Structure formats: C-alpha cells, structure tokens
C-alpha cells in the first residue's frame, strides 16, 4: 500500500509544481502577501504543509466555510496558487505502520 501512496503523492506534487511553473504572474506573489490575502479575503489559514523532493513547499489553506486553496512555493521563488475549491473536510485517518518489526 505504501508504494501506491508514494506514487500518487509524487504524481500530485509533480503536477502541482508543473502548474506553478507555468502559472501566470497574476497567480504568484510573495508568500506573506498570499497568506494575508487568503486570510483577509477568504478566512483561510494553513491546514497542511509538505516539502516536495525538489524542495518546493506545498500548502493547503482552508476556511470554516469549506473553501480551500493549494499553493506551491519554489525554493527562493514566489508562492503560486495552484488550485482552489469548496467543501474542504478534515479527516483523521491513522498513518500506516512503516516499522517492519511491528
């Protein structure tokens, strides 16, 4: 199960990074400005953060009302909006046990 998860995660990060690289300049800004805009305009705050293999930071911001935004920040680069939508839900599923001795 872990290899399939890693394949899906790598695929998603590759798409997100590719989207960021071809994003129009209007979709990118300094990180602080993006965070402030998402908070002020949509009431969104960071819910998830992760680091890709190429050093880009992936973040998901969400609001109580269900709106969400996915951003990617390249090393030394601006933060770019990759996707946004509605109906964000928090789920709590246990992480898989990766300890072979367990």
C-alpha positions in Angstrom: 0.0 0.0 0.0 2.9 2.4 0.8 4.4 2.2 -2.8 1.0 3.2 -4.3 0.6 6.1 -1.9 4.1 7.3 -2.7 3.4 7.0 -6.5 0.2 9.0 -6.1 1.8 11.6 -3.9 4.8 12.0 -6.3 2.4 12.4 -9.2 0.3 15.0 -7.4 3.4 17.0 -6.4 4.8 16.9 -10.0 1.5 18.2 -11.3 1.4 20.9 -8.7 5.0 22.0 -9.4 4.4 22.0 -13.2 1.3 24.1 -12.6 3.3 26.6 -10.6 6.0 26.9 -13.2 3.5 27.7 -16.0 1.2 29.8 -13.8 0.5 33.3 -15.0 2.3 36.0 -12.9 -1.1 37.1 -11.5 -1.3 33.8 -9.7 2.0 34.3 -7.9 3.2 36.7 -5.2 5.4 36.8 -2.1 4.4 34.2 0.5 3.4 36.8 3.1 1.1 38.6 0.6 -0.6 35.3 -0.4 -1.1 34.2 3.2 -2.6 37.7 4.1 -4.9 37.7 1.0 -6.2 34.2 1.7 -6.9 35.2 5.4 -8.4 38.5 4.6 -10.5 37.7 1.6 -11.5 34.1 2.3 -10.9 33.5 6.0 -8.4 30.7 5.1 -5.5 29.6 7.3 -2.8 26.9 6.7 -4.0 23.4 7.4 -1.4 21.3 5.7 2.2 21.8 4.7 4.7 19.5 3.0 8.0 19.5 1.2 8.5 18.0 -2.3 11.5 16.1 -3.4 12.7 19.2 -5.4 12.5 21.5 -2.3 9.1 23.2 -3.1 6.7 23.8 -0.3 3.1 22.6 -0.8 0.5 24.2 1.5 -3.3 23.8 1.7 -5.2 26.7 3.3 -8.9 26.2 4.3 -11.7 28.1 6.0 -14.5 27.1 8.3 -16.9 27.6 5.4 -15.2 24.9 3.4 -13.2 26.9 0.9 -9.6 25.7 0.3 -6.6 26.8 -1.7 -3.5 24.8 -2.7 -0.2 26.8 -3.1 3.3 25.9 -4.1 6.4 27.9 -3.2 9.6 27.1 -5.1 12.9 27.5 -3.3 13.7 31.2 -3.4 10.6 31.9 -5.5 7.2 33.3 -5.1 4.1 31.5 -3.8 1.8 30.4 -6.6 -1.9 29.5 -6.4 -2.3 26.0 -8.0 -5.9 25.1 -7.2 -8.9 26.2 -5.1 -12.3 24.8 -4.3 -15.1 24.2 -1.8 -16.2 21.5 0.6 -12.9 21.1 2.5 -13.1 18.4 5.1 -10.7 17.4 7.8 -10.3 13.6 8.1 -8.4 11.8 10.8 -7.0 8.6 9.5 -4.1 6.8 11.1 -0.8 6.8 9.3 0.3 3.3 8.0 2.8 1.5 10.2 6.1 1.5 8.4 8.0 -0.3 11.1 8.8 -3.8 9.6 9.4 -5.2 13.1 5.9 -4.2 14.4 
